[in-house]
Amino acid sequence: MILFFLMSGLFLGWSLGANDASNVFGSAVGSKMISFRKAAIIASVFVILGAVIQGAGTSKTLGKLGAVNALGGSFTVALAAAITVYMMTKFSLPVSTTQSIVGAIIGWNLFTGNPTDTSTLSKIVVTWVTGPVLGALFAVPLYILVSRFKKRAGIHMILFESYIKTSLIIVGAFAAYSLGANNIANVMGVFIPAFNLEEMNLGLFRLSSSQQLFLLGGLAIATGIITYSKKVMETVGSNIVNLTAEAALVTVLAESLVLFVFSSTALSNLLIKVGLPPIPMVPVSSSQVIVGCVIGIGLYKGARNINFRILGEIAVGWIATPVLAGLMSFFSLFIVRNIFNIYVGGKISPQSETLQVMTGTGDISQVMKYVILVIIITVVIATVYYYMLERKKSREFRKSEERFWKYIK
């Protein structure tokens, strides 16, 4: 039963990976600097590492919107968000998982009669607008800086593109790590209070109950990246505006800066000291920020370079995502409660707050242990196989290059 309830979270993780991988390597793949296969594998590995190592990030902001107080409710809310993201991904639109889960939680609030914290909601909605704007503001000066450095340094074009390619891989790996660390809460956050699995001792390291869920969620994200993210990567990377190699690097760097600004308490406190409003510590949609970065560079190079039709479709997706997720969550909760007779939660009061917690028995924890061990072994074998395959291709390329130059001489 526990694995069944987790399926909706895993589906949401798969949808997140299929959609949000474009924020990490979309510009690199769209500019033809990195192949999709290499980008997908690097992103998958670092997403899993980020989810397990640093996945216990705060989910307080989403929790203030509505604390889902039943396992059936958690399952239904995650399922509604996952279906919404999947539908948007089907149309190759880079939407936000945060938008989807926010809409689904609000749908749960409406169904159970719980109030939605308008202050928290307004902060989140504001970042949906300011995130892309800041992305554009950061991307333009960075692009100018990199372009001027390229002209003044006098580096040969081939060598410069080699540097850019290496930088894209490094920045992309870090961005993928951050994606796993920051967004795994959207995938598994609603399940953490409802599960209490036994700590898993794997010899070299231990996995807590939450880390086991984060590992499964991270693997679901990685599966989405590998199997279904190519279309959205191409939409962000090339269809909105054609990106040069340096522009592809700048978009990822600008995105990282924006995410840092909205997660830095030190910077927020500094603004308070000088009498300015604090920066809200609200999760920012990487999908929206990366699109803002691409638009900023497109405007700097000339508005004629921007595909406004694609841009309009993306804007529609941003508006439709939370609304669709909320409606789907509301009606799904009705079906789950009235047809399947599953408790999905009720009105929360300070005096009485009920939470259905499913404690992991020895049997289910043992099953989880073997499942995770098999997954880890499979990932290690696949990584080693890919590394050996890349080495073989590299040797064959060098040999063909040597034969070419020998023939020229």
C-alpha positions as CSV (number, residue, x, y, z in Angstrom):
1,M,0.0,0.0,0.0
2,I,2.8,2.4,0.9
3,L,4.4,2.0,-2.6
4,F,1.1,2.5,-4.3
5,F,0.6,5.9,-2.5
6,L,4.1,6.9,-3.5
7,M,3.4,6.4,-7.2
8,S,1.8,9.8,-7.6
9,G,4.9,11.4,-6.1
10,L,7.1,9.4,-8.4
11,F,5.0,10.4,-11.4
12,L,5.4,14.0,-10.4
13,G,9.1,13.5,-10.1
14,W,9.2,12.0,-13.6
15,S,7.1,15.0,-14.9
16,L,9.5,17.4,-13.2
17,G,12.5,15.8,-14.8
18,A,10.9,15.7,-18.2
19,N,10.1,19.5,-18.0
20,D,12.8,21.1,-15.8
21,A,15.9,19.5,-17.4
22,S,15.5,22.3,-20.0
23,N,16.5,24.8,-17.3
24,V,19.8,23.0,-16.7
25,F,21.0,22.0,-20.2
26,G,18.3,23.3,-22.5
27,S,20.4,26.2,-23.8
28,A,23.5,24.0,-24.2
29,V,21.6,21.4,-26.1
30,G,19.7,24.0,-28.2
31,S,23.0,25.7,-29.1
32,K,24.5,22.3,-30.2
33,M,27.4,22.6,-27.7
34,I,26.4,19.4,-25.8
35,S,24.6,16.3,-27.1
36,F,21.3,15.5,-25.5
37,R,22.5,12.1,-24.3
38,K,25.5,13.5,-22.5
39,A,23.4,16.4,-21.0
40,A,20.7,13.9,-19.8
41,I,23.2,11.6,-18.1
42,I,25.1,14.4,-16.3
43,A,21.9,16.0,-15.2
44,S,20.5,12.7,-13.9
45,V,23.5,11.9,-11.8
46,F,23.7,15.3,-10.2
47,V,20.0,15.5,-9.6
48,I,20.1,12.3,-7.6
49,L,23.1,13.5,-5.6
50,G,21.4,16.8,-4.8
51,A,18.2,15.2,-3.8
52,V,19.8,12.7,-1.4
53,I,22.6,14.9,0.0
54,Q,20.9,18.3,0.3
55,G,17.2,17.4,-0.3
56,A,16.0,18.2,3.1
57,G,15.5,21.9,2.2
58,T,12.7,23.9,3.6
59,S,9.2,23.5,2.4
60,K,7.8,26.0,4.9
61,T,6.4,28.4,2.3
62,L,4.3,25.7,0.6
63,G,3.3,24.3,4.0
64,K,1.8,27.7,4.9
65,L,-0.5,27.5,2.0
66,G,-2.1,24.3,3.3
67,A,-0.9,21.4,5.4
68,V,-2.3,18.2,3.8
69,N,-3.2,16.2,6.9
70,A,-4.0,12.8,5.3
71,L,-2.1,10.2,3.3
72,G,-4.9,10.0,0.7
73,G,-4.9,13.7,0.3
74,S,-1.1,13.8,-0.2
75,F,-1.5,11.1,-2.9
76,T,-4.3,13.0,-4.7
77,V,-2.6,16.4,-4.5
78,A,0.7,15.0,-5.9
79,L,-1.2,13.1,-8.7
80,A,-3.1,16.3,-9.7
81,A,0.1,18.3,-9.9
82,A,1.9,15.5,-11.8
83,I,-0.9,15.2,-14.4
84,T,-0.9,18.9,-15.0
85,V,2.9,19.1,-15.5
86,Y,2.7,16.1,-17.8
87,M,0.0,17.7,-19.9
88,M,2.0,20.9,-20.3
89,T,5.1,18.9,-21.1
90,K,3.1,17.0,-23.8
91,F,2.7,20.4,-25.5
92,S,6.5,21.1,-25.1
93,L,5.8,24.0,-22.7
94,P,8.3,24.7,-19.9
95,V,6.0,25.1,-16.9
96,S,6.8,25.2,-13.2
97,T,6.3,22.3,-10.9
98,T,6.0,24.8,-8.0
99,Q,3.0,26.4,-9.9
100,S,1.4,23.0,-10.3
101,I,1.8,21.9,-6.7
102,V,0.7,25.4,-5.4
103,G,-2.5,25.1,-7.5
104,A,-3.1,21.5,-6.3
105,I,-2.6,22.5,-2.6
106,I,-5.1,25.4,-3.0
107,G,-7.5,22.9,-4.6
108,W,-7.1,20.8,-1.4
109,N,-7.8,23.8,0.7
110,L,-11.0,24.6,-1.1
111,F,-12.2,21.0,-0.9
112,T,-11.5,20.6,2.8
113,G,-12.6,24.1,3.8
114,N,-9.2,25.2,5.0
115,P,-8.1,28.9,4.4
116,T,-5.3,29.7,2.0
117,D,-2.7,32.1,3.4
118,T,-3.1,35.1,1.0
119,S,0.2,36.7,2.2
120,T,2.2,33.6,1.4
121,L,0.3,33.1,-1.9
122,S,1.0,36.8,-2.9
123,K,4.7,36.4,-2.3
124,I,4.8,33.3,-4.4
125,V,2.8,34.9,-7.3
126,V,5.1,38.0,-7.2
127,T,8.1,35.9,-7.7
128,W,6.4,34.4,-10.8
129,V,6.8,37.9,-12.3
130,T,10.0,39.2,-10.7
131,G,11.9,35.9,-11.4
132,P,11.9,36.2,-15.2
133,V,12.5,40.0,-15.0
134,L,15.6,39.5,-12.8
135,G,16.7,36.7,-15.0
136,A,16.7,39.1,-18.0
137,L,18.4,41.9,-15.9
138,F,21.2,39.5,-14.9
139,A,21.6,37.9,-18.3
140,V,22.2,41.0,-20.4
141,P,25.2,42.5,-18.5
142,L,26.7,39.0,-18.2
143,Y,26.3,38.5,-21.9
144,I,27.9,41.8,-22.6
145,L,30.8,41.0,-20.2
146,V,31.5,37.6,-21.8
147,S,31.2,39.0,-25.3
148,R,33.7,41.8,-24.6
149,F,36.1,39.3,-23.0
150,K,35.9,37.1,-26.0
151,K,36.9,40.1,-28.3
152,R,39.6,41.5,-26.1
153,A,41.2,38.2,-25.0
154,G,42.1,37.2,-28.6
155,I,41.4,33.5,-28.0
156,H,41.1,31.4,-31.1
157,M,37.5,30.6,-31.9
158,I,37.9,26.8,-31.6
159,L,39.7,27.1,-28.2
160,F,37.1,29.6,-26.9
161,E,34.3,27.2,-27.8
162,S,36.2,24.4,-26.0
163,Y,36.3,26.6,-22.9
164,I,32.6,27.4,-23.2
165,K,31.7,23.7,-23.6
166,T,33.6,22.8,-20.5
167,S,32.0,25.6,-18.6
168,L,28.6,24.5,-19.7
169,I,29.2,21.0,-18.4
170,I,30.4,22.4,-15.0
171,V,27.7,24.9,-14.6
172,G,25.1,22.5,-15.8
173,A,26.2,19.8,-13.3
174,F,25.9,22.3,-10.5
175,A,22.5,23.5,-11.7
176,A,21.3,19.9,-11.8
177,Y,22.6,19.4,-8.2
178,S,20.7,22.5,-7.1
179,L,17.6,21.3,-9.0
180,G,17.6,18.1,-7.1
181,A,18.3,19.7,-3.8
182,N,15.7,22.5,-4.1
183,N,12.8,20.8,-6.0
184,I,12.7,17.4,-4.5
185,A,10.5,18.9,-1.8
186,N,7.9,19.6,-4.5
187,V,8.0,15.9,-5.4
188,M,8.1,14.2,-2.0
189,G,7.4,17.0,0.5
190,V,3.7,16.2,0.9
191,F,4.7,12.6,1.8
192,I,7.4,13.3,4.4
193,P,5.0,13.8,7.4
194,A,2.9,10.8,6.5
195,F,5.8,8.2,6.3
196,N,8.2,7.0,8.9
197,L,10.4,4.3,7.5
198,E,13.2,2.6,9.4
199,E,16.7,4.0,8.9
200,M,18.5,2.1,6.2
201,N,22.1,1.1,6.9
202,L,23.9,0.4,3.6
203,G,27.4,0.0,5.1
204,L,29.2,3.0,3.7
205,F,26.3,5.4,4.6
206,R,22.9,5.5,6.2
207,L,19.7,6.8,4.7
208,S,17.0,8.3,6.9
209,S,13.3,7.9,6.2
210,S,13.2,11.2,4.3
211,Q,16.4,10.4,2.4
212,Q,14.9,7.2,1.2
213,L,12.0,9.1,-0.2
214,F,14.3,11.7,-1.7
215,L,16.4,9.0,-3.4
216,L,13.3,7.5,-5.0
217,G,12.1,10.9,-6.0
218,G,15.5,11.8,-7.4
219,L,15.5,8.6,-9.5
220,A,12.1,9.5,-10.8
221,I,13.3,13.0,-11.8
222,A,16.3,11.3,-13.5
223,T,14.1,9.0,-15.4
224,G,12.0,11.9,-16.7
225,I,15.2,13.7,-17.8
226,I,16.4,10.7,-19.8
227,T,13.1,9.6,-21.3
228,Y,11.1,12.7,-22.1
229,S,13.0,16.0,-21.7
230,K,14.4,16.4,-25.2
231,K,11.4,18.3,-26.7
232,V,11.3,20.9,-23.9
233,M,15.1,21.4,-24.1
234,E,14.8,22.2,-27.7
235,T,11.9,24.7,-27.0
236,V,13.9,26.7,-24.5
237,G,17.2,26.3,-26.2
238,S,16.5,27.2,-29.8
239,N,12.8,27.9,-30.6
240,I,12.4,31.1,-28.5
241,V,15.6,32.7,-29.8
242,N,18.7,31.2,-31.4
243,L,21.5,31.2,-28.8
244,T,25.2,31.4,-29.4
245,A,27.7,29.4,-27.3
246,E,28.4,32.3,-24.9
247,A,24.7,33.1,-24.6
248,A,23.9,29.5,-23.6
249,L,26.5,29.7,-20.8
250,V,25.2,33.1,-19.6
251,T,21.6,31.9,-19.3
252,V,22.5,29.2,-16.9
253,L,24.8,31.5,-14.9
254,A,22.0,34.2,-14.7
255,E,19.5,31.6,-13.6
256,S,21.8,30.5,-10.8
257,L,22.2,34.1,-9.6
258,V,18.5,34.7,-9.4
259,L,17.9,31.5,-7.4
260,F,20.7,32.6,-5.1
261,V,19.2,36.0,-4.5
262,F,15.8,34.5,-3.5
263,S,17.4,32.0,-1.1
264,S,20.0,34.3,0.6
265,T,18.9,35.4,4.0
266,A,22.1,37.4,4.4
267,L,21.3,39.6,1.4
268,S,17.7,39.9,2.7
269,N,18.9,41.0,6.1
270,L,21.3,43.5,4.5
271,L,18.5,45.2,2.7
272,I,16.5,45.5,5.9
273,K,19.5,47.2,7.6
274,V,19.7,49.8,4.9
275,G,16.0,50.5,5.1
276,L,14.9,48.5,2.0
277,P,12.2,45.8,1.8
278,P,13.5,42.3,2.4
279,I,13.7,39.8,-0.4
280,P,11.0,37.1,0.2
281,M,12.4,33.7,0.9
282,V,10.2,32.0,-1.7
283,P,11.0,29.1,-4.1
284,V,11.5,30.6,-7.5
285,S,10.5,28.8,-10.7
286,S,13.7,27.9,-12.6
287,S,11.5,27.4,-15.7
288,Q,10.3,31.0,-15.6
289,V,13.8,32.4,-14.7
290,I,15.5,30.6,-17.6
291,V,12.9,31.8,-20.1
292,G,13.4,35.4,-18.7
293,C,17.2,35.0,-19.3
294,V,16.7,33.9,-22.9
295,I,14.2,36.8,-23.6
296,G,16.7,39.3,-22.1
297,I,19.4,38.2,-24.4
298,G,17.0,38.2,-27.3
299,L,15.9,41.7,-26.6
300,Y,19.5,42.9,-26.3
301,K,20.3,41.4,-29.7
302,G,17.1,42.7,-31.2
303,A,13.5,41.9,-30.7
304,R,13.3,40.5,-34.2
305,N,15.3,37.5,-33.0
306,I,12.5,36.4,-30.6
307,N,9.8,33.9,-31.6
308,F,6.8,35.7,-30.0
309,R,4.4,32.9,-30.9
310,I,6.4,30.4,-28.8
311,L,6.6,33.0,-26.1
312,G,2.9,33.5,-26.1
313,E,2.3,29.8,-25.7
314,I,4.6,29.7,-22.8
315,A,2.8,32.6,-21.1
316,V,-0.5,30.8,-21.5
317,G,1.0,27.7,-19.9
318,W,2.1,29.7,-16.9
319,I,-1.4,31.1,-16.3
320,A,-3.2,27.8,-17.0
321,T,-0.9,25.6,-14.9
322,P,-2.0,26.6,-11.3
323,V,-5.7,26.9,-12.4
324,L,-5.7,23.5,-14.1
325,A,-3.9,21.9,-11.2
326,G,-6.3,23.4,-8.7
327,L,-9.4,22.2,-10.5
328,M,-7.9,18.8,-11.1
329,S,-7.0,18.5,-7.4
330,F,-10.5,19.5,-6.3
331,F,-12.4,17.1,-8.5
332,S,-9.9,14.3,-7.9
333,L,-10.3,14.7,-4.1
334,F,-14.0,14.4,-4.5
335,I,-13.7,11.1,-6.5
336,V,-11.1,9.6,-4.2
337,R,-13.2,10.4,-1.1
338,N,-16.7,9.6,-2.3
339,I,-16.1,6.7,-4.8
340,F,-13.0,5.0,-3.3
341,N,-13.9,5.9,0.3
342,I,-10.4,7.1,1.1
343,Y,-9.9,9.8,3.7
344,V,-8.2,12.8,2.1
345,G,-8.1,15.2,5.0
346,G,-10.3,17.7,6.8
347,K,-10.4,21.1,8.2
348,I,-7.4,21.9,10.4
349,S,-7.9,23.7,13.7
350,P,-5.3,24.7,16.4
351,Q,-7.1,22.5,18.9
352,S,-7.3,19.4,16.8
353,E,-5.1,18.4,13.9
354,T,-5.3,14.9,12.6
355,L,-2.5,13.4,10.5
356,Q,-2.6,9.9,9.2
357,V,1.0,8.6,9.6
358,M,2.0,5.3,8.0
359,T,4.8,3.8,10.0
360,G,7.2,1.7,8.0
361,T,7.1,-1.9,9.3
362,G,10.1,-4.2,9.1
363,D,8.6,-5.8,6.0
364,I,8.1,-2.7,4.0
365,S,11.5,-1.3,5.1
366,Q,13.2,-4.5,4.0
367,V,11.5,-4.3,0.6
368,M,12.6,-0.6,0.3
369,K,16.1,-1.7,1.2
370,Y,16.3,-4.3,-1.6
371,V,14.6,-1.9,-4.1
372,I,17.1,0.9,-3.4
373,L,20.1,-1.5,-3.5
374,V,19.0,-2.8,-6.9
375,I,18.5,0.8,-8.2
376,I,21.9,1.9,-6.9
377,I,23.7,-1.0,-8.5
378,T,21.9,-0.4,-11.8
379,V,22.9,3.3,-11.8
380,V,26.5,2.5,-11.0
381,I,26.7,-0.2,-13.8
382,A,25.0,2.2,-16.3
383,T,27.4,5.0,-15.3
384,V,30.5,2.8,-15.7
385,Y,29.2,1.5,-19.1
386,Y,28.6,5.0,-20.3
387,Y,32.1,6.1,-19.2
388,M,33.7,3.2,-21.0
389,L,31.6,3.9,-24.1
390,E,32.7,7.5,-24.2
391,R,36.4,6.5,-23.8
392,K,36.1,4.2,-26.7
393,K,34.5,6.9,-28.9
394,S,37.3,9.3,-27.8
395,R,40.0,6.8,-28.8
396,E,38.3,6.2,-32.2
397,F,38.0,9.9,-32.8
398,R,41.7,10.4,-32.1
399,K,42.7,7.6,-34.4
400,S,40.6,8.9,-37.2
401,E,42.1,12.4,-36.6
402,E,45.6,11.0,-36.8
403,R,44.8,9.2,-40.0
404,F,43.4,12.4,-41.5
405,W,46.5,14.4,-40.7
406,K,48.7,11.6,-41.9
407,Y,46.8,11.5,-45.2
408,I,47.1,15.4,-45.6
409,K,50.8,15.2,-45.1
